[in-house]
Amino acid sequence: MAVRSEKVTFKGALGEELAARLDRPEGPPRAYALFAHCFTCSKDIFAASRIASALAERGIAVLRFDFTGLGMSGGDFSNTNFSSNVADLVAAADFLRETYEAPDILVGHSLGGAAVLAAAEKIPEAAAIATIGAPADAAHVAHNFGEKICEINENGEAEVMLAGRSFTIKQQFLDDIETSRQRDHIGRLKKALLIFHAPLDEQVGIDNASEIFLAAKHPKSFVSLDNADHLLTRKEDAVYVAGVLTAWAQRYIEAPAPVEKPKGQEGSVSVAETGAGKFQQKVQIGPHSFLADEPESVGGMNSGPAPYDWVLAGLGACTSMTLRMYADAKKWPLKGVSVRLEHNKVHAEDCEDCEEKPGAKIDLMTREIALLGDLSGEQRARLMEIADKCPVHRTLESKVRVETRLADEDK
């Protein structure tokens, strides 16, 4: 499957602009994944780019980004810590949710694995978590600082050489990783977990994988990476991780099969529960994917428009399109159209044109149309008449019949 890679940016937890890359298939993604890189690495490290590309080839879009102060992202690394990394991950998930679709899968490499385990409970849509060479506790990274720990404790900070580069590590970083309660996060996951670890990993020992596995509740799985190194520098190791991850995640990311429409009808709309929250639904309209939900006030997560919002959106879009077609056909100077709509339940006696019996309640949709351009009074009046002739308007005011049937379970 063809893959394209796009540069994107979003605001991190500390308010800095974070650099990211979205690797996605040419067609509609089957799911979205969020990738967290290793400690002091970047989104472009070989393992991250290779795994993201391999997942995209299998239909899963992947967002990988540079944590604050690293790679191409803004900010000062010395002011960051494990907690801010977790918050950056949540910000990345928010960006995906608002711009594309919330992540179904979280993948973390090394300390990034510890970060996704900590962030998972704050990303409700994520159904599957995968770690690669992850430490069981964030405090594990302190061993990278060696004898510099004494200097940090005495002076409040020190310059530490990591992977051939100098980084300023402050006391607040040490304090933060010491107070992180990683095993608590693992025990509360309530999501499928897949642990990748190399038995010969010299950076993060295999005992860390054992600790994570024992702390987690089912469903959980472990995959040994045989002779791989910590950074997965061999292409075949990264490709293997991507292949196993894709096959494993399918069990947790695929929604129920959509109900097929009768042959001969154009268009296709399917709606299925995502399993996140009480009401959240995944809406698939041809190649387009959306979320539907309810407000938090009624038990939803407010992650998408409510059902009546979708109805109003359809009416508003149809109204604007109809006016555009008519004005263009007449060659009228209509520069822009905007439609504002509201829906309410009202008593019939409060509606001047309603014929229902007194005391009955009806659905009232109010529509306010703004017409921009040097239009005459007659042209504006005619366009308001045309607004009532849009197909969705006519459908809503007609007698609509809805036929319902049980889907064939064998399909």
Buried (B, 14 or more C-beta within 10 A) or exposed (E): EEBEBEEBBBBBBBEBBBBBBBBBBEEBBBBBBBBBBBBBBBBBBBBBBBBBBBBBBBBBBBBBBBBBBBBBBBBEBBBBBBBBBBBBBBBBBBBBBEEBBBBBBBBBBBBBBBBBBBBBBEBBBBBBBBBBBBBBBBBBBBEBBEEBBEBBEEEEBBEBEBEEEEBBBBBBBBEBBEEBEBBEBBEEBEBBBBBBBBEEBEBBBBEBBBBBBEBBEEEBBBBEBEEBBBBBEBEEBBBBBBBBBBEBBBEBBEBEEBBEEEEEEEEEEBBBEBBBBEBBBBBBEEEEBBBBBBEEEEEBBBBBBBEBBBBBBBBBEBBBBBBEEBBEEEEBEBEEBEBEBEBEEEBBEEEEEBEEEEEEEBEBBEBEBEBEEEBEEEBBEBBEEBBEEBEBBEEBEEEEEEEEEEEEEEE
